[in-house]
Structures are given as structure tokens and as C-alpha cells.
Amino acid sequence: SFDDVVAVVILVPDPNKGLGRQSATIDDLRGAVIEAVAGWMPDGAMGACQLLRGAMINLGGAALAYQIEFTIPDQLRITS
């Protein structure tokens, strides 16, 4: 068995180069993504999606970005 890792990246444009409003937007979107994905079980999966970690990532000065990673338990199947 192994854990497959899937990432969701949230991008918020930076029109004013300030973090006030965008930080609140990222927080709202982050919560919505976690609520929608954590606990979801894809067809054929061994288990449900679990939150692994989340962090701000740097993609340059044009946007604020936040990456959320989830794990999905799976099993290696060898057929011959």
C-alpha cells in the first residue's frame, strides 16, 4: 500500500500589492477546499482523502498562492 499525493493550488491576483483583502480571500478559499476534499473517497480508492499540509508558495509578484496537499491511500496491484 502507498499514499498518492494530490495538490490543489489557490491563486489570488494581486491588484493592489497588499495582503489585507487577499489574505482573507485565501483563508476563505482554503477552508472551502479542505471542507470539500478531506473525507471524500474516490471510486476504487482504498480510503478517503486526508489533509497532509498547506503552505503559501511563491510564484512571483503577480499573485498570492497557497498550496494544499491531500493523501489518498491506494494499493499497488501487480497483474501478469
C-alpha positions as a Markdown table, in Angstrom:
| # | Residue | x | y | z |
|---|---|---|---|---|
| 1 | Ser | 0.0 | 0.0 | 0.0 |
| 2 | Phe | 1.1 | 3.6 | -0.5 |
| 3 | Asp | -0.3 | 7.1 | -0.3 |
| 4 | Asp | -0.9 | 9.1 | -3.5 |
| 5 | Val | -0.4 | 12.8 | -3.0 |
| 6 | Val | -2.6 | 15.4 | -4.8 |
| 7 | Ala | -2.1 | 19.1 | -4.6 |
| 8 | Val | -4.6 | 22.0 | -5.0 |
| 9 | Val | -3.1 | 25.4 | -5.7 |
| 10 | Ile | -5.2 | 28.5 | -4.9 |
| 11 | Leu | -4.2 | 31.7 | -6.8 |
| 12 | Val | -5.4 | 35.1 | -6.0 |
| 13 | Pro | -4.3 | 38.0 | -8.2 |
| 14 | Asp | -2.5 | 40.9 | -6.5 |
| 15 | Pro | -4.0 | 44.1 | -8.0 |
| 16 | Asn | -3.0 | 46.3 | -5.1 |
| 17 | Lys | 0.2 | 44.5 | -3.9 |
| 18 | Gly | -1.3 | 44.4 | -0.4 |
| 19 | Leu | -2.1 | 41.3 | 1.7 |
| 20 | Gly | -5.1 | 42.5 | 3.7 |
| 21 | Arg | -8.0 | 41.6 | 1.5 |
| 22 | Gln | -6.2 | 38.7 | -0.3 |
| 23 | Ser | -5.2 | 37.1 | 2.9 |
| 24 | Ala | -8.9 | 36.9 | 3.9 |
| 25 | Thr | -9.8 | 35.5 | 0.4 |
| 26 | Ile | -7.1 | 32.8 | 0.7 |
| 27 | Asp | -8.4 | 31.8 | 4.2 |
| 28 | Asp | -11.9 | 31.5 | 2.9 |
| 29 | Leu | -10.9 | 29.5 | -0.2 |
| 30 | Arg | -8.6 | 27.3 | 1.8 |
| 31 | Gly | -11.3 | 26.4 | 4.2 |
| 32 | Ala | -13.8 | 25.6 | 1.4 |
| 33 | Val | -11.3 | 23.4 | -0.5 |
| 34 | Ile | -10.4 | 21.5 | 2.7 |
| 35 | Glu | -14.0 | 21.0 | 3.6 |
| 36 | Ala | -14.8 | 19.8 | 0.0 |
| 37 | Val | -11.9 | 17.4 | -0.4 |
| 38 | Ala | -11.0 | 16.0 | 3.0 |
| 39 | Gly | -13.0 | 12.9 | 3.7 |
| 40 | Trp | -14.0 | 12.4 | 0.0 |
| 41 | Met | -13.4 | 8.9 | -1.3 |
| 42 | Pro | -12.8 | 8.5 | -5.0 |
| 43 | Asp | -14.2 | 5.4 | -6.8 |
| 44 | Gly | -11.9 | 2.4 | -6.4 |
| 45 | Ala | -9.8 | 4.1 | -3.7 |
| 46 | Met | -8.6 | 2.2 | -0.6 |
| 47 | Gly | -9.6 | 5.1 | 1.7 |
| 48 | Ala | -10.7 | 8.7 | 2.0 |
| 49 | Cys | -8.7 | 11.8 | 1.2 |
| 50 | Gln | -6.8 | 13.2 | 4.1 |
| 51 | Leu | -5.3 | 16.6 | 4.6 |
| 52 | Leu | -1.5 | 16.4 | 4.5 |
| 53 | Arg | -0.3 | 20.0 | 4.7 |
| 54 | Gly | -0.8 | 23.5 | 3.3 |
| 55 | Ala | 1.5 | 26.4 | 2.8 |
| 56 | Met | 2.0 | 29.7 | 1.0 |
| 57 | Ile | 4.1 | 29.3 | -2.1 |
| 58 | Asn | 6.0 | 31.9 | -4.1 |
| 59 | Leu | 5.0 | 32.1 | -7.8 |
| 60 | Gly | 6.2 | 35.6 | -8.3 |
| 61 | Gly | 4.8 | 39.1 | -7.6 |
| 62 | Ala | 1.6 | 38.9 | -9.6 |
| 63 | Ala | -0.4 | 36.6 | -7.3 |
| 64 | Leu | -0.8 | 35.2 | -3.8 |
| 65 | Ala | -0.6 | 31.4 | -3.9 |
| 66 | Tyr | -1.5 | 28.7 | -1.4 |
| 67 | Gln | -0.9 | 25.0 | -1.9 |
| 68 | Ile | -2.9 | 22.4 | -0.1 |
| 69 | Glu | -1.8 | 18.7 | -0.3 |
| 70 | Phe | -4.0 | 15.7 | 0.3 |
| 71 | Thr | -3.1 | 12.0 | 0.5 |
| 72 | Ile | -5.3 | 9.2 | -0.9 |
| 73 | Pro | -4.5 | 5.7 | 0.3 |
| 74 | Asp | -4.0 | 3.2 | -2.5 |
| 75 | Gln | -2.6 | -0.2 | -3.2 |
| 76 | Leu | -0.1 | -1.4 | -5.8 |
| 77 | Arg | -1.7 | -4.0 | -7.9 |
| 78 | Ile | 0.6 | -6.3 | -10.0 |
| 79 | Thr | -1.1 | -8.2 | -12.8 |
| 80 | Ser | 0.6 | -10.7 | -15.0 |
